[in-house]
Amino acid sequence: MFSKSIFISVLLCLAIAPVWAQQELYVNSATGNNRNDGSKESPLKNIQRAIDQAKAGDIIRVSEGNYYGTTDIGFINVNKAVTIMGGYSPDFSTRDVLKHLTMVQPTLESNKSAGLQGTLRINVTGPNTEVVIDGLIFDRGNSNAYHATDGKPEGVESGLLVPFTASGMGGPDLSTANARSSESPTIRLGGNSNITIKNCAIINAPNYGILGTVQGNLTITNCIFINCRMAAVESAGGLAARNVDCEFSYNTILFTWSRLKDYGDMGYGFRFGTQMNTNATNNIFGCTIQAALDRTRVSSAAAREAQRITAAEHNIFFLNKRADLAMPGMPYNRNIMVNQFEDIDELAKVDGNKSLTDPGVFKGVINEPYLNGFLAASYSETTDLDRDSPANQFRSAMGMNLQGTMSSSATMFANRYPWEEALKFFGAIEGYGAQKINN
């Protein structure tokens, strides 16, 4: 048995044992070096190298510059519970997210190595841990491929986004031929850590702005999502024991496009995920091809679904092409407008939602040629069937199906949005959508 004196000695040793302090690492793409120690005076060069050197709980402060992986691989892998804060001046003396831009803007060349990772991948295991992404500007416009002339409304930067199996024009000035896009989300979620994404911009996303399954709580706040294909945000919970919590607040979502140029499916703003209790509040949802909110996903586990709570409060909606809210229905989804939200029992709270009453608030903020192109967007198909061609005469005689050709065209589809102009949406409407960033 331990004596009393030994027991007291053990307690004293524990009391004076060293406690590892939260470390701060600094990153500067212009002056940093990955052989440095990561101090303010001797910063690292890449965010990825800082993550590799960090311990759980550390803060990584990043100055202005462009960061898309060590050796420009095209993605950043967050596999530790760290906080990444962008928007610092080169000497780290001041922080202004919209002045000292911390970009994650991959190049065409990086598509070859990025694969389907996502531009930033969060996959942290460890209960009661937290990942924070704060003040990063994600833009995929330079790494996407666009058609040179098709689907290019007057005044819009590019032609339409080309299929991922095809090549088009790319690069900063859209002069690089035979460019190919990477069909991956901008931010891919995973793991069981709590995740917070705030004060960020996701622009020109060729495949979801944020996508993934989380086992911890998720907070997405004060972000802009401009020109995303498929959906701006789609996430779901993955815990067997409980529904995780998701807060989606003070975000601005504009111009979400369908899966394909036919506008046939997808094209949502925010999708309520299964196994998640979600409150979508004080957001701006505009110009979606399908619906601003999507609550068509229903868990096959009836007990889990019965416990699920979803709410939408104090949001602004405008110019969503089919609906402000999509609900399950047979044979097609039910299209619900904002003035009908009170009739939807699946929404626990619906106070304060409204349509935009003063479009003038976006004067000088929204890119007008892009808006005009979106409002007039249309898709068409033409067929050419020559029944008298020798080949079709032979097919007819043999009882075979006749063959022809079909061509399709869209006047606009996920065209590149000027990313600098997208940043104007921060603070466009006081109290709704992404607000001015408090540095």
C-alpha positions as CSV (number, residue, x, y, z in Angstrom):
1,M,0.0,0.0,0.0
2,F,1.1,3.6,-0.7
3,S,2.0,5.6,2.4
4,K,0.5,9.0,2.9
5,S,3.8,10.7,2.1
6,I,4.2,8.8,-1.2
7,F,0.6,9.7,-2.2
8,I,1.3,13.4,-1.5
9,S,4.5,13.3,-3.5
10,V,2.7,11.8,-6.5
11,L,0.1,14.6,-6.3
12,L,2.9,17.2,-6.2
13,C,4.6,15.7,-9.2
14,L,1.3,15.8,-11.1
15,A,0.8,19.4,-10.1
16,I,4.1,20.6,-11.4
17,A,4.1,18.3,-14.5
18,P,4.5,20.4,-17.7
19,V,1.3,21.2,-19.6
20,W,1.8,21.6,-23.3
21,A,0.7,25.1,-24.3
22,Q,-1.3,25.8,-27.4
23,Q,1.2,26.5,-30.2
24,E,0.9,29.1,-32.9
25,L,2.4,28.4,-36.3
26,Y,2.8,31.1,-39.0
27,V,2.6,30.7,-42.8
28,N,3.7,33.1,-45.5
29,S,3.9,31.9,-49.1
30,A,6.2,34.7,-50.2
31,T,8.8,34.8,-47.4
32,G,8.3,31.4,-45.7
33,N,10.4,28.3,-46.0
34,N,9.3,24.8,-45.1
35,R,12.6,24.2,-43.3
36,N,11.7,27.1,-40.9
37,D,10.4,26.6,-37.4
38,G,7.0,28.2,-38.1
39,S,7.4,31.2,-35.8
40,K,6.3,34.7,-36.7
41,E,9.9,35.6,-37.5
42,S,10.6,32.4,-39.4
43,P,7.3,31.3,-41.0
44,L,6.6,28.2,-43.0
45,K,5.7,28.4,-46.7
46,N,2.7,26.0,-47.0
47,I,-0.4,25.5,-44.9
48,Q,0.0,21.8,-45.4
49,R,3.5,21.8,-43.8
50,A,2.1,23.7,-40.8
51,I,-0.6,21.1,-40.4
52,D,2.0,18.4,-40.6
53,Q,4.0,20.0,-37.8
54,A,1.1,21.0,-35.6
55,K,-0.4,19.2,-32.6
56,A,-4.1,19.0,-31.8
57,G,-5.3,22.3,-30.6
58,D,-2.7,24.5,-32.4
59,I,-3.5,27.7,-34.3
60,I,-2.2,28.2,-37.8
61,R,-2.1,31.9,-38.9
62,V,-1.7,32.4,-42.6
63,S,-0.8,35.6,-44.4
64,E,-2.0,36.8,-47.8
65,G,-1.0,34.6,-50.8
66,N,-2.1,31.5,-52.7
67,Y,-2.0,28.1,-51.0
68,Y,-3.1,24.8,-52.5
69,G,-0.8,22.2,-51.0
70,T,2.8,21.3,-50.6
71,T,4.5,21.1,-54.1
72,D,1.3,22.6,-55.4
73,I,-0.4,19.3,-55.3
74,G,-3.8,20.9,-55.5
75,F,-5.4,20.1,-52.1
76,I,-4.9,20.6,-48.4
77,N,-5.4,17.6,-46.0
78,V,-6.5,18.6,-42.6
79,N,-6.0,15.5,-40.5
80,K,-5.5,17.2,-37.1
81,A,-7.8,19.2,-34.8
82,V,-6.3,22.6,-35.6
83,T,-7.6,26.2,-36.2
84,I,-6.5,27.7,-39.6
85,M,-7.0,31.5,-39.8
86,G,-6.3,33.4,-43.0
87,G,-6.3,37.1,-43.8
88,Y,-3.0,38.3,-42.1
89,S,-0.7,40.9,-43.4
90,P,2.8,39.6,-44.5
91,D,4.3,40.6,-41.1
92,F,1.2,39.2,-39.2
93,S,0.7,42.6,-37.5
94,T,-2.9,43.0,-38.8
95,R,-5.7,40.7,-39.9
96,D,-8.2,41.7,-42.6
97,V,-9.7,38.8,-44.5
98,L,-10.9,40.8,-47.4
99,K,-7.8,42.9,-47.8
100,H,-5.0,40.4,-47.1
101,L,-6.5,37.6,-49.2
102,T,-5.6,34.1,-48.2
103,M,-6.4,32.3,-51.4
104,V,-6.8,28.6,-52.1
105,Q,-6.9,28.9,-55.9
106,P,-5.6,25.8,-57.6
107,T,-4.1,25.8,-61.1
108,L,-5.0,23.5,-64.1
109,E,-1.7,21.6,-63.6
110,S,-2.7,20.7,-60.0
111,N,-5.8,18.9,-61.2
112,K,-3.6,15.9,-62.3
113,S,-2.5,15.2,-58.7
114,A,-5.5,16.5,-56.7
115,G,-7.8,13.7,-58.0
116,L,-11.1,13.5,-56.1
117,Q,-9.6,14.7,-52.8
118,G,-11.4,18.0,-52.6
119,T,-9.5,21.2,-52.5
120,L,-9.5,21.1,-48.7
121,R,-10.2,17.8,-47.0
122,I,-11.2,17.6,-43.3
123,N,-10.9,14.1,-41.8
124,V,-10.0,14.2,-38.1
125,T,-10.7,11.4,-35.7
126,G,-10.9,12.1,-32.0
127,P,-14.0,12.8,-29.9
128,N,-14.4,16.2,-28.4
129,T,-11.9,17.8,-30.8
130,E,-12.6,20.7,-33.1
131,V,-11.4,21.9,-36.5
132,V,-11.9,25.6,-37.4
133,I,-11.4,27.0,-40.9
134,D,-11.6,30.8,-40.8
135,G,-11.0,33.4,-43.5
136,L,-9.9,31.4,-46.5
137,I,-11.0,32.3,-50.1
138,F,-11.5,29.2,-52.2
139,D,-11.8,29.7,-56.0
140,R,-11.7,27.0,-58.6
141,G,-12.2,29.2,-61.6
142,N,-8.6,29.0,-62.8
143,S,-8.6,25.2,-62.7
144,N,-12.0,24.6,-64.4
145,A,-12.4,24.0,-68.2
146,Y,-14.9,26.2,-70.1
147,H,-16.2,26.2,-73.6
148,A,-14.6,28.9,-75.8
149,T,-17.8,30.3,-77.2
150,D,-20.8,28.1,-76.5
151,G,-23.2,29.3,-73.8
152,K,-21.4,32.6,-73.3
153,P,-23.9,35.4,-72.6
154,E,-22.8,38.9,-73.5
155,G,-20.4,40.3,-70.8
156,V,-19.9,37.0,-69.0
157,E,-16.2,35.9,-68.5
158,S,-16.4,32.4,-70.0
159,G,-18.5,30.0,-72.0
160,L,-20.3,27.2,-70.2
161,L,-18.5,24.6,-67.9
162,V,-17.6,21.7,-70.1
163,P,-18.3,18.0,-69.1
164,F,-15.6,16.4,-67.0
165,T,-15.0,13.9,-69.8
166,A,-14.2,16.7,-72.3
167,S,-11.6,19.4,-72.6
168,G,-12.0,23.2,-73.0
169,M,-10.3,26.5,-72.3
170,G,-8.8,27.2,-68.9
171,G,-6.3,29.2,-66.8
172,P,-6.5,32.7,-65.4
173,D,-7.1,34.3,-68.9
174,L,-8.9,31.3,-70.3
175,S,-6.2,30.9,-73.0
176,T,-5.0,27.4,-72.2
177,A,-6.4,24.8,-74.6
178,N,-7.2,21.2,-73.8
179,A,-7.9,22.1,-70.2
180,R,-9.7,19.6,-68.0
181,S,-11.6,20.1,-64.8
182,S,-11.4,18.0,-61.7
183,E,-14.8,16.7,-60.5
184,S,-14.3,17.1,-56.8
185,P,-16.0,19.2,-54.1
186,T,-14.2,22.3,-52.8
187,I,-14.4,21.2,-49.2
188,R,-14.8,17.5,-48.3
189,L,-15.9,16.6,-44.8
190,G,-15.3,13.5,-42.8
191,G,-14.3,12.2,-39.4
192,N,-15.8,12.7,-36.0
193,S,-14.4,16.1,-34.9
194,N,-16.6,19.1,-34.5
195,I,-16.1,21.3,-37.5
196,T,-16.6,25.1,-37.9
197,I,-16.2,26.9,-41.2
198,K,-16.6,30.6,-41.1
199,N,-15.7,33.9,-42.9
200,C,-14.9,31.9,-46.0
201,A,-15.7,32.2,-49.7
202,I,-16.4,29.3,-52.0
203,I,-16.5,30.4,-55.6
204,N,-16.7,28.6,-59.0
205,A,-17.1,25.1,-57.4
206,P,-17.3,22.5,-60.2
207,N,-18.8,19.9,-57.9
208,Y,-20.4,20.9,-54.6
209,G,-19.1,23.7,-52.4
210,I,-19.1,21.5,-49.2
211,L,-19.8,17.8,-49.2
212,G,-19.4,15.0,-46.8
213,T,-20.6,13.0,-43.8
214,V,-19.7,14.1,-40.3
215,Q,-19.9,12.5,-36.9
216,G,-19.4,15.6,-34.9
217,N,-21.3,18.8,-34.9
218,L,-21.1,21.1,-37.9
219,T,-21.2,25.0,-38.0
220,I,-21.1,26.9,-41.3
221,T,-21.4,30.6,-40.7
222,N,-20.7,33.9,-42.5
223,C,-19.6,32.4,-45.7
224,I,-20.4,33.1,-49.4
225,F,-21.1,30.4,-52.0
226,I,-21.1,31.8,-55.5
227,N,-21.5,29.7,-58.6
228,C,-21.5,26.1,-57.3
229,R,-22.5,23.1,-59.3
230,M,-24.8,20.4,-57.8
231,A,-25.3,22.1,-54.4
232,A,-23.6,24.7,-52.3
233,V,-23.7,22.5,-49.2
234,E,-24.7,18.8,-48.8
235,S,-23.8,17.0,-45.5
236,A,-25.2,14.3,-43.4
237,G,-24.6,12.9,-39.9
238,G,-23.1,9.5,-39.4
239,L,-23.5,8.6,-35.7
240,A,-25.6,5.6,-34.7
241,A,-26.5,6.9,-31.3
242,R,-27.7,10.4,-32.1
243,N,-28.4,13.0,-34.7
244,V,-25.5,15.5,-34.9
245,D,-26.2,19.2,-34.8
246,C,-25.7,21.5,-37.8
247,E,-25.9,25.3,-37.7
248,F,-26.1,27.0,-41.1
249,S,-26.3,30.8,-40.5
250,Y,-25.5,34.1,-42.1
251,N,-24.4,32.6,-45.4
252,T,-25.0,33.9,-48.9
253,I,-25.7,31.4,-51.7
254,L,-26.2,32.5,-55.3
255,F,-26.1,30.8,-58.6
256,T,-26.2,27.0,-58.0
257,W,-26.3,24.9,-61.1
258,S,-27.6,21.5,-62.0
259,R,-25.7,18.3,-62.6
260,L,-25.7,18.7,-66.4
261,K,-26.4,21.6,-68.7
262,D,-30.0,20.3,-69.3
263,Y,-31.0,21.8,-65.8
264,G,-32.7,18.4,-65.2
265,D,-31.6,17.6,-61.6
266,M,-29.6,19.0,-58.7
267,G,-28.8,22.7,-58.4
268,Y,-29.7,23.3,-54.7
269,G,-28.5,25.8,-52.2
270,F,-28.5,24.0,-48.8
271,R,-29.6,20.3,-48.4
272,F,-30.9,19.2,-45.1
273,G,-28.9,16.1,-44.3
274,T,-30.2,12.9,-42.7
275,Q,-29.2,12.1,-39.2
276,M,-28.7,15.9,-38.5
277,N,-30.6,18.4,-36.5
278,T,-30.3,21.5,-38.6
279,N,-31.2,25.2,-38.2
280,A,-30.8,27.3,-41.3
281,T,-31.1,30.9,-40.2
282,N,-30.4,34.5,-41.5
283,N,-29.2,33.3,-44.9
284,I,-29.7,34.7,-48.4
285,F,-30.6,32.1,-51.1
286,G,-30.9,33.4,-54.6
287,C,-30.7,32.1,-58.2
288,T,-30.7,28.4,-57.8
289,I,-31.7,26.2,-60.7
290,Q,-33.8,23.8,-58.6
291,A,-34.5,25.0,-55.0
292,A,-32.8,27.1,-52.3
293,L,-33.5,24.5,-49.6
294,D,-33.8,20.8,-50.2
295,R,-35.5,18.5,-47.6
296,T,-36.2,15.5,-49.8
297,R,-33.6,13.3,-48.1
298,V,-35.3,10.9,-45.5
299,S,-33.5,8.4,-43.4
300,S,-34.4,4.8,-43.8
301,A,-34.1,4.4,-40.0
302,A,-37.6,5.5,-38.9
303,A,-36.6,6.0,-35.3
304,R,-33.7,8.3,-36.2
305,E,-35.9,10.2,-38.7
306,A,-38.6,10.7,-36.0
307,Q,-36.0,12.4,-33.8
308,R,-34.7,14.6,-36.5
309,I,-35.3,18.4,-36.2
310,T,-35.0,20.8,-39.1
311,A,-35.8,24.5,-39.1
312,A,-35.5,27.5,-41.4
313,E,-35.9,31.0,-39.9
314,H,-35.3,34.6,-41.0
315,N,-33.9,33.7,-44.4
316,I,-34.3,35.8,-47.6
317,F,-35.2,34.1,-50.9
318,F,-35.2,35.4,-54.5
319,L,-35.2,34.2,-58.1
320,N,-34.9,30.5,-57.3
321,K,-36.1,28.9,-60.5
322,R,-38.3,26.1,-59.3
323,A,-38.8,26.5,-55.6
324,D,-37.6,28.0,-52.3
325,L,-37.9,24.5,-50.7
326,A,-38.1,21.1,-52.2
327,M,-40.0,18.4,-50.3
328,P,-40.6,14.7,-51.1
329,G,-43.5,13.9,-53.4
330,M,-44.7,11.3,-55.9
331,P,-43.8,11.1,-58.7
332,Y,-41.9,14.4,-58.5
333,N,-40.7,16.5,-55.6
334,R,-43.1,19.1,-54.2
335,N,-42.0,22.7,-54.9
336,I,-42.7,25.0,-52.0
337,M,-42.5,28.7,-52.0
338,V,-41.5,30.8,-48.9
339,N,-45.1,31.9,-48.2
340,Q,-46.0,28.2,-47.8
341,F,-43.4,27.2,-45.3
342,E,-45.9,27.4,-42.4
343,D,-47.7,24.4,-43.9
344,I,-44.6,22.2,-43.8
345,D,-44.6,20.2,-40.6
346,E,-41.1,18.9,-41.2
347,L,-39.8,22.4,-40.5
348,A,-40.0,22.9,-36.7
349,K,-39.5,26.7,-37.0
350,V,-40.3,29.0,-39.9
351,D,-40.5,32.5,-38.4
352,G,-39.2,35.5,-40.3
353,N,-38.6,33.9,-43.8
354,K,-39.4,36.3,-46.7
355,S,-38.9,37.1,-50.3
356,L,-36.4,39.8,-51.2
357,T,-38.4,43.1,-51.5
358,D,-35.7,45.5,-52.6
359,P,-33.5,44.1,-55.4
360,G,-31.7,47.4,-55.4
361,V,-29.6,46.3,-52.4
362,F,-27.5,44.2,-54.9
363,K,-26.9,47.2,-57.3
364,G,-23.1,47.3,-57.7
365,V,-22.7,44.1,-55.8
366,I,-24.0,41.4,-58.2
367,N,-22.4,41.0,-61.6
368,E,-25.2,42.1,-63.9
369,P,-24.2,40.3,-67.1
370,Y,-24.0,37.1,-65.1
371,L,-27.4,37.7,-63.5
372,N,-29.0,38.5,-66.9
373,G,-27.5,35.3,-68.4
374,F,-28.9,33.2,-65.5
375,L,-32.4,34.7,-65.8
376,A,-32.5,33.9,-69.5
377,A,-30.8,30.5,-69.2
378,S,-32.4,27.9,-71.5
379,Y,-31.7,24.5,-72.8
380,S,-32.7,23.0,-76.2
381,E,-32.3,19.8,-78.2
382,T,-32.6,19.2,-81.9
383,T,-32.7,15.9,-83.7
384,D,-31.8,15.0,-87.3
385,L,-33.3,11.7,-88.6
386,D,-32.8,10.9,-92.3
387,R,-35.2,8.0,-92.9
388,D,-34.1,7.7,-96.5
389,S,-30.3,7.3,-95.8
390,P,-28.9,4.0,-97.1
391,A,-28.0,3.0,-93.6
392,N,-31.5,3.6,-92.3
393,Q,-33.2,2.0,-95.3
394,F,-31.1,-1.1,-94.5
395,R,-32.0,-0.9,-90.8
396,S,-35.7,-0.6,-91.7
397,A,-35.6,-3.6,-93.9
398,M,-34.0,-5.6,-91.1
399,G,-36.5,-4.4,-88.5
400,M,-33.9,-2.5,-86.7
401,N,-34.3,0.9,-85.0
402,L,-33.5,3.9,-87.2
403,Q,-30.6,6.1,-86.1
404,G,-30.1,9.8,-86.2
405,T,-28.2,12.5,-84.5
406,M,-29.1,14.8,-81.7
407,S,-27.5,18.0,-80.6
408,S,-28.1,20.0,-77.4
409,S,-27.2,23.4,-76.3
410,A,-27.5,25.6,-73.2
411,T,-27.3,29.4,-73.2
412,M,-25.5,29.3,-69.9
413,F,-24.2,26.6,-67.4
414,A,-21.9,27.2,-64.5
415,N,-19.9,29.9,-66.3
416,R,-17.0,31.4,-64.4
417,Y,-17.9,34.1,-62.0
418,P,-15.3,36.9,-61.4
419,W,-14.1,35.9,-58.0
420,E,-13.0,39.4,-57.0
421,E,-16.6,40.6,-57.5
422,A,-18.0,37.7,-55.5
423,L,-16.3,39.1,-52.4
424,K,-18.7,42.1,-52.6
425,F,-21.4,39.9,-51.2
426,F,-19.9,40.2,-47.7
427,G,-22.1,42.7,-45.9
428,A,-24.6,43.2,-48.8
429,I,-27.6,43.1,-46.5
430,E,-27.4,43.9,-42.8
431,G,-28.6,41.0,-40.7
432,Y,-28.9,38.6,-43.6
433,G,-26.4,36.5,-45.4
434,A,-22.7,36.9,-45.0
435,Q,-21.9,40.0,-42.9
436,K,-18.9,42.3,-43.0
437,I,-16.1,40.3,-41.4
438,N,-15.1,41.4,-37.9
439,N,-11.3,40.9,-38.0
